[in-house]
Amino acid sequence: MQRSLFGPSLLRQPRAVWAVAFACVISFMGIGLVDPILPALSSQLNASPSQVTLLFTSYLVVTAVAMLVTGWVSSRLGAKSTLVAGLVLIVVFAGLAGASDTIGGIVGFRAGWGLGNALFIATSLAVIVGSASGGFAGAIVLYETALGVGIACGPLLGAVLGDISWRGPFFGVCALMTVALVATALFVPATPRVEAPEPLSAPLRALRHRGLLTMGLTALLYNWGFFTMLGYVPFPMHLSIYQLGAVFFGWGLLVAIFSVLVAPVLHRRFGTAPTLYANLLLFACLLAVIAARTGSVPTLVVAVIAAGALIGINNTLTTQAVMLVAPVERPVASAAYGFIRFIGGGLAPFAAGLLAERYGVALPFWLGALAVLLAAGVLASGHRLLAAADARLTVARASAAPAPADRLHTRRTGGAPSVHPVRSGAD
């Protein structure tokens, strides 16, 4: 019999897990936090839409590149020190962005924010997976719960604070991340440095593994469509700050519900690959609807909110699949995967702005739909790897093992959970 996703084992977590999960909520708020204020930034700072979308580009591209060094840093400083360093950078640069008077300044400080975000994201997932009770799948659900709650609450908070001033959302993140920083410093135990620190080239070398590269390229193309919608659709909507906040709250709410409650059910019923194929095709169709009906605000609102369901499913199953197919340590897999996917997410909004200004609003969304269709094709090339990973996870669940393969077992060193799993012979 399947245990409830929210059974005692999942809810009874160490304080360290809850502290990191709370920080994840605030971190993921930053994704949707700026959406309601994008048009306001454009008008109040005399910036074009493409200039405003650089808030996403600088943030995500720096996050992507910085992902390449997160494993090198965390293996030398330890997981806790890396988390704290990332949170400190987010606090500082979010505050500086709120204090800036120019769009160029905000874009630059968002880049620094992205550096802190990279250190935090790559390490937080490994800490939760390595420390949480309830097994590997339960830890992924817990992580995606934090992601969903953060994404859902971000637009609402952005609307409330943005109605006071466009600076409000930036200062709000600064204050909340300070709380997360204190909680992490107090409740996450010190983690020892690994005996053999990862070389700087580890994430790039990890991409030689077909499974990890396939998932990364799939995510790059998917994120092109996702962040085209997220970063540019507020402009053709022509809604107020509160209206945009409500739309993206509905979107984020579906992300949370479908990532936590629906994705695991679909995974057990149909498996990773078939679910993702259908999910990507439906998302491509939604982007095509947006492209065909950019002048219809009701259509845009319905399509954006409905996209939250598909994005929630994709986030959970893709994150789980990456950890299953990659024959390397989790921090290295997370860094390599993050590098590729955030490149797509970072470039897409800026490209959308430029294309819309030159060729019309519809073209970026048609391009996004095509990218998501290509993502389904790339994913199909790794079908056998995903099927094998699903089989290992099924065996692990049946035997109540904490992870689906030897390489996913965690070590305990000095009483503290290690975020660096034992290497397998395939490494």
Secondary structure, 3 states (H helix, E strand, C coil): CCCCCCCHHHHCCCHHHHHHHHHHHHHHHHHHHCHHHHHHHHHHCCCCHHHHCHHHHHHHHHHHHHHHHHHHHHHHHCHHHHHHHHHHHHHHHHHHHHHCCCHHHHHHHHHHHHHHHHHHHHHHHHHHHHHCCCHHHHHHHHHHHHHHHHHHHHHHHHHHHHHHCCCHHHHHHHHHHHHHHHHHHHHCCCCCCCCCCCCCCHHHHHCCCHHHHHHHHHHHHHHHHHHHHHHHCHHHHCCCHHHHHHHHHHHHHHHHHHHHHHHHHHHHHHCHHHHHHHHHHHHHHHHHHHHHCCCCHHHHHHHHHHHHHHHHHHHHHHHHHHHHHCCCCHHHHHHHHHHHHHHHHHHHHHHHHHHHHHHCCHHHHHHHHHHHHHHHHHHHCCHHHHHHHHHHHHHHHHCCCCCCCHHHCCCEECCEECCCCCCCCCC
